[in-house]
Amino acid sequence: MKNVSDILGAWLGLTASLYWLCGVIYLPTLLANYNAISQTISELSAISTPLANRINFGWSLPLGILQCGAVLTKYRQQHITAEVRNGLAAFGCVGIAYVACSFFPCDQGAPLWGSWRQLVHNAFGGLEYAGGGLGLLLLGKARRENDRLAMALQLSGLLVWMGLLLMTIPGLFGVRGAVQRIIEALLFGWLAWGSIKRLTSRWQLACVVAKNEWNALNISDGS
C-alpha cells in the first residue's frame, strides 16, 4: 500500500507539472491581445474575461488539487525527516493557492489593490510564492549531504522570493508576467524532478528485486 501511494503521488506531481506547462503555453493563445510578458497568469481568468470559469475550474482548480495530492502522499510517509516534512508543508502552499485563487479570480489588470476579491487573490498569491520558496529552502537544507542539490534547491527558493518582490514593484509591471512564469517554472520544475526521481527509484528497486529473484531461481534450478 505504501508503494502504491508513493507511485500515485509521483504521477500526480508529474501530471501537475505537465498540466501547468500546457496551460501557460496554450491558454494565452485563446485570448486576443493577451501579453504573456506583461500580464500575469491570473489575468487569463480575471473577472469578466471570456474563459474565466473554464480556466479557473478546468485548469487552476485541478492543477492545485494535483499538486496538493502529490505533496500529501509524500508528507504522509513515516520515514521522512522533520526537515523534509516541514519543507513539504510549505511547498504545498503552491497547490493551496491555486485552489483558492480559482474561487477568487483577480480583477482586470491584476492590481495590487482592488476589490475584496482581488485582495484575497493577492493574499493567496503571496502565500504561493512565500510558501513555495520556503519549501525549496527547507528541502535544500534537508539535502545538505548533497552540496550541489542543496545549493540548487536553496538558490531556487531565493529566486522565487526575489520574483515575488519584483512582481510588487509597479515600475516592473511591464515584465511581471515573465517574472511570474520563471518562478512558477522553478516551483513546478522541482515538482517534476522530485516526481521523476520517485518513479525511477521505484523502477530501479523493482529491477533489483526481479534480478535477485531470477538469480535465486537459477541457483535453485542448478542445485
DRENDO-1510 file (C-alpha; in Angstrom, 1 decimal, always signed):
<recs>
REC; n; res; u; v; w
REC; 1; MET; +0.0; +0.0; +0.0 .
REC; 2; LYS; +2.9; +2.3; +0.8 .
REC; 3; ASN; +4.5; +1.7; -2.6 .
REC; 4; VAL; +1.2; +2.3; -4.4 .
REC; 5; SER; +0.8; +5.6; -2.5 .
REC; 6; ASP; +4.3; +6.7; -3.4 .
REC; 7; ILE; +3.8; +5.9; -7.1 .
REC; 8; LEU; +0.5; +7.6; -7.2 .
REC; 9; GLY; +2.0; +10.7; -5.6 .
REC; 10; ALA; +4.8; +10.7; -8.2 .
REC; 11; TRP; +2.3; +10.5; -11.1 .
REC; 12; LEU; +0.2; +13.3; -9.5 .
REC; 13; GLY; +3.2; +15.5; -9.3 .
REC; 14; LEU; +4.4; +14.8; -12.8 .
REC; 15; THR; +0.8; +15.3; -14.2 .
REC; 16; ALA; +0.5; +18.6; -12.3 .
REC; 17; SER; +3.8; +19.9; -13.8 .
REC; 18; LEU; +2.8; +18.9; -17.3 .
REC; 19; TYR; -0.7; +20.4; -16.9 .
REC; 20; TRP; +0.8; +23.6; -15.7 .
REC; 21; LEU; +3.2; +23.7; -18.7 .
REC; 22; CYS; +0.4; +23.0; -21.2 .
REC; 23; GLY; -1.7; +25.7; -19.6 .
REC; 24; VAL; +0.8; +28.5; -19.6 .
REC; 25; ILE; +1.7; +27.7; -23.2 .
REC; 26; TYR; -1.8; +27.1; -24.7 .
REC; 27; LEU; -4.2; +29.2; -22.7 .
REC; 28; PRO; -2.7; +32.6; -23.7 .
REC; 29; THR; -3.4; +31.7; -27.4 .
REC; 30; LEU; -7.1; +31.7; -26.6 .
REC; 31; LEU; -7.3; +35.3; -25.6 .
REC; 32; ALA; -6.9; +38.2; -28.1 .
REC; 33; ASN; -4.4; +40.9; -27.0 .
REC; 34; TYR; -3.1; +38.9; -24.1 .
REC; 35; ASN; +0.7; +39.6; -23.5 .
REC; 36; ALA; +2.5; +36.8; -21.5 .
REC; 37; ILE; +5.4; +39.1; -20.8 .
REC; 38; SER; +3.5; +41.8; -19.0 .
REC; 39; GLN; +0.3; +40.1; -17.9 .
REC; 40; THR; +0.1; +37.6; -15.1 .
REC; 41; ILE; -1.2; +34.1; -15.3 .
REC; 42; SER; -4.2; +35.1; -13.2 .
REC; 43; GLU; -5.3; +37.6; -15.8 .
REC; 44; LEU; -6.1; +34.7; -18.1 .
REC; 45; SER; -9.1; +34.1; -15.9 .
REC; 46; ALA; -9.8; +37.6; -14.5 .
REC; 47; ILE; -13.3; +38.7; -13.7 .
REC; 48; SER; -15.3; +39.2; -17.0 .
REC; 49; THR; -12.8; +37.5; -19.2 .
REC; 50; PRO; -14.4; +35.2; -21.8 .
REC; 51; LEU; -13.0; +32.0; -20.5 .
REC; 52; ALA; -12.8; +32.8; -16.8 .
REC; 53; ASN; -14.8; +29.9; -15.4 .
REC; 54; ARG; -13.3; +27.4; -17.8 .
REC; 55; ILE; -9.8; +28.3; -16.9 .
REC; 56; ASN; -10.5; +28.7; -13.1 .
REC; 57; PHE; -12.3; +25.4; -12.7 .
REC; 58; GLY; -10.9; +23.5; -15.6 .
REC; 59; TRP; -7.2; +24.3; -15.1 .
REC; 60; SER; -6.4; +26.2; -11.9 .
REC; 61; LEU; -8.6; +24.1; -9.6 .
REC; 62; PRO; -7.5; +20.7; -10.8 .
REC; 63; LEU; -3.9; +21.8; -11.0 .
REC; 64; GLY; -4.0; +22.9; -7.4 .
REC; 65; ILE; -5.6; +19.6; -6.3 .
REC; 66; LEU; -3.0; +17.6; -8.2 .
REC; 67; GLN; -0.1; +19.5; -6.6 .
REC; 68; CYS; -1.6; +19.1; -3.1 .
REC; 69; GLY; -2.1; +15.4; -3.7 .
REC; 70; ALA; +1.4; +14.9; -4.8 .
REC; 71; VAL; +2.8; +16.7; -1.7 .
REC; 72; LEU; +0.4; +15.0; +0.7 .
REC; 73; THR; +1.3; +11.5; -0.4 .
REC; 74; LYS; +5.0; +12.3; +0.3 .
REC; 75; TYR; +4.2; +14.1; +3.5 .
REC; 76; ARG; +2.3; +11.1; +5.0 .
REC; 77; GLN; +5.3; +8.8; +4.6 .
REC; 78; GLN; +6.6; +7.9; +8.1 .
REC; 79; HIS; +10.3; +7.5; +7.2 .
REC; 80; ILE; +10.9; +11.1; +6.1 .
REC; 81; THR; +12.7; +13.6; +8.5 .
REC; 82; ALA; +11.1; +16.5; +10.2 .
REC; 83; GLU; +13.0; +18.9; +7.9 .
REC; 84; VAL; +11.6; +17.3; +4.8 .
REC; 85; ARG; +8.1; +17.2; +6.3 .
REC; 86; ASN; +8.3; +20.9; +7.1 .
REC; 87; GLY; +9.6; +21.7; +3.6 .
REC; 88; LEU; +6.7; +19.7; +2.0 .
REC; 89; ALA; +4.2; +21.5; +4.2 .
REC; 90; ALA; +5.5; +24.9; +3.0 .
REC; 91; PHE; +5.7; +23.7; -0.6 .
REC; 92; GLY; +2.1; +22.6; -0.5 .
REC; 93; CYS; +1.1; +26.3; -0.4 .
REC; 94; VAL; +1.5; +26.3; -4.1 .
REC; 95; GLY; -1.4; +23.9; -4.6 .
REC; 96; ILE; -3.5; +25.5; -1.9 .
REC; 97; ALA; -3.1; +28.9; -3.6 .
REC; 98; TYR; -4.1; +27.6; -7.0 .
REC; 99; VAL; -7.3; +26.0; -5.4 .
REC; 100; ALA; -8.1; +29.2; -3.5 .
REC; 101; CYS; -7.5; +31.6; -6.4 .
REC; 102; SER; -9.7; +29.6; -8.7 .
REC; 103; PHE; -12.6; +30.7; -6.4 .
REC; 104; PHE; -11.3; +34.2; -6.0 .
REC; 105; PRO; -10.2; +35.4; -9.5 .
REC; 106; CYS; -8.4; +38.7; -9.9 .
REC; 107; ASP; -9.8; +42.0; -11.2 .
REC; 108; GLN; -8.9; +43.1; -14.7 .
REC; 109; GLY; -5.3; +44.1; -14.8 .
REC; 110; ALA; -4.5; +42.2; -11.5 .
REC; 111; PRO; -3.8; +45.3; -9.5 .
REC; 112; LEU; -2.0; +45.3; -6.1 .
REC; 113; TRP; -5.1; +46.9; -4.6 .
REC; 114; GLY; -8.6; +46.4; -5.8 .
REC; 115; SER; -11.8; +44.7; -4.8 .
REC; 116; TRP; -12.1; +42.5; -1.8 .
REC; 117; ARG; -11.8; +39.5; -4.2 .
REC; 118; GLN; -8.6; +40.9; -5.5 .
REC; 119; LEU; -7.2; +41.3; -2.0 .
REC; 120; VAL; -8.0; +37.7; -1.2 .
REC; 121; HIS; -6.5; +36.6; -4.5 .
REC; 122; ASN; -3.3; +38.5; -3.8 .
REC; 123; ALA; -3.1; +37.1; -0.3 .
REC; 124; PHE; -3.1; +33.5; -1.6 .
REC; 125; GLY; -0.8; +34.5; -4.5 .
REC; 126; GLY; +1.7; +35.8; -1.9 .
REC; 127; LEU; +1.2; +32.6; +0.1 .
REC; 128; GLU; +2.1; +30.5; -3.0 .
REC; 129; TYR; +5.5; +32.1; -3.6 .
REC; 130; ALA; +6.4; +32.8; +0.0 .
REC; 131; GLY; +5.5; +29.2; +1.0 .
REC; 132; GLY; +6.9; +27.6; -2.2 .
REC; 133; GLY; +10.2; +29.5; -1.8 .
REC; 134; LEU; +10.4; +28.5; +1.8 .
REC; 135; GLY; +9.6; +24.9; +0.9 .
REC; 136; LEU; +12.6; +24.8; -1.5 .
REC; 137; LEU; +14.9; +26.3; +1.1 .
REC; 138; LEU; +13.9; +23.8; +3.7 .
REC; 139; LEU; +14.1; +20.9; +1.3 .
REC; 140; GLY; +17.5; +22.1; +0.3 .
REC; 141; LYS; +18.6; +22.2; +3.9 .
REC; 142; ALA; +17.4; +18.7; +4.3 .
REC; 143; ARG; +19.6; +17.6; +1.4 .
REC; 144; ARG; +22.8; +19.1; +2.9 .
REC; 145; GLU; +24.7; +15.8; +2.3 .
REC; 146; ASN; +24.5; +16.6; -1.4 .
REC; 147; ASP; +26.0; +20.0; -1.8 .
REC; 148; ARG; +25.0; +20.7; -5.4 .
REC; 149; LEU; +21.4; +19.6; -4.9 .
REC; 150; ALA; +21.1; +21.5; -1.7 .
REC; 151; MET; +22.6; +24.7; -3.3 .
REC; 152; ALA; +20.3; +24.3; -6.4 .
REC; 153; LEU; +17.2; +24.0; -4.2 .
REC; 154; GLN; +18.1; +26.9; -1.9 .
REC; 155; LEU; +19.0; +29.1; -4.8 .
REC; 156; SER; +15.7; +28.4; -6.4 .
REC; 157; GLY; +13.9; +29.2; -3.2 .
REC; 158; LEU; +15.7; +32.6; -3.0 .
REC; 159; LEU; +14.8; +33.3; -6.7 .
REC; 160; VAL; +11.2; +32.6; -6.0 .
REC; 161; TRP; +11.2; +35.1; -3.1 .
REC; 162; MET; +13.0; +37.6; -5.3 .
REC; 163; GLY; +10.5; +37.1; -8.0 .
REC; 164; LEU; +7.6; +37.7; -5.6 .
REC; 165; LEU; +9.3; +41.0; -4.6 .
REC; 166; LEU; +9.8; +42.1; -8.2 .
REC; 167; MET; +6.2; +41.4; -9.0 .
REC; 168; THR; +5.1; +44.0; -6.5 .
REC; 169; ILE; +7.1; +46.9; -8.0 .
REC; 170; PRO; +4.9; +49.0; -10.2 .
REC; 171; GLY; +7.8; +50.1; -12.4 .
REC; 172; LEU; +8.4; +46.4; -13.4 .
REC; 173; PHE; +4.8; +45.6; -14.3 .
REC; 174; GLY; +5.9; +45.5; -17.9 .
REC; 175; VAL; +7.7; +42.2; -17.3 .
REC; 176; ARG; +5.6; +41.0; -14.4 .
REC; 177; GLY; +4.2; +38.1; -16.5 .
REC; 178; ALA; +7.6; +36.9; -17.5 .
REC; 179; VAL; +8.9; +37.1; -13.9 .
REC; 180; GLN; +5.9; +35.1; -12.7 .
REC; 181; ARG; +6.4; +32.4; -15.3 .
REC; 182; ILE; +10.0; +32.0; -14.4 .
REC; 183; ILE; +9.4; +31.5; -10.7 .
REC; 184; GLU; +6.5; +29.1; -11.3 .
REC; 185; ALA; +8.7; +27.2; -13.7 .
REC; 186; LEU; +11.1; +26.7; -10.8 .
REC; 187; LEU; +8.3; +25.5; -8.5 .
REC; 188; PHE; +6.7; +23.1; -10.9 .
REC; 189; GLY; +10.1; +22.1; -12.4 .
REC; 190; TRP; +11.2; +20.9; -9.0 .
REC; 191; LEU; +7.9; +19.1; -8.5 .
REC; 192; ALA; +8.5; +17.3; -11.8 .
REC; 193; TRP; +12.1; +16.5; -10.8 .
REC; 194; GLY; +11.0; +15.0; -7.5 .
REC; 195; SER; +8.2; +13.0; -9.1 .
REC; 196; ILE; +10.5; +11.6; -11.8 .
REC; 197; LYS; +13.1; +10.7; -9.1 .
REC; 198; ARG; +10.4; +8.9; -7.1 .
REC; 199; LEU; +9.3; +6.9; -10.2 .
REC; 200; THR; +12.8; +6.0; -11.3 .
REC; 201; SER; +13.8; +4.9; -7.8 .
REC; 202; ARG; +10.8; +2.6; -7.6 .
REC; 203; TRP; +11.7; +1.2; -11.0 .
REC; 204; GLN; +15.3; +0.6; -10.0 .
REC; 205; LEU; +14.2; -1.1; -6.8 .
REC; 206; ALA; +11.8; -3.3; -8.8 .
REC; 207; CYS; +14.6; -4.3; -11.2 .
REC; 208; VAL; +16.9; -5.2; -8.3 .
REC; 209; VAL; +14.2; -7.3; -6.7 .
REC; 210; ALA; +13.4; -9.0; -10.0 .
REC; 211; LYS; +17.1; -9.7; -10.7 .
REC; 212; ASN; +17.6; -11.2; -7.2 .
REC; 213; GLU; +14.5; -13.4; -7.6 .
REC; 214; TRP; +15.8; -14.6; -11.0 .
REC; 215; ASN; +19.2; -15.4; -9.6 .
REC; 216; ALA; +17.7; -17.3; -6.7 .
REC; 217; LEU; +15.5; -19.3; -9.2 .
REC; 218; ASN; +18.6; -20.2; -11.3 .
REC; 219; ILE; +20.5; -21.3; -8.2 .
REC; 220; SER; +17.7; -23.5; -7.0 .
REC; 221; ASP; +17.3; -25.0; -10.5 .
REC; 222; GLY; +21.0; -25.7; -10.7 .
REC; 223; SER; +21.0; -27.4; -7.4 .
</recs>
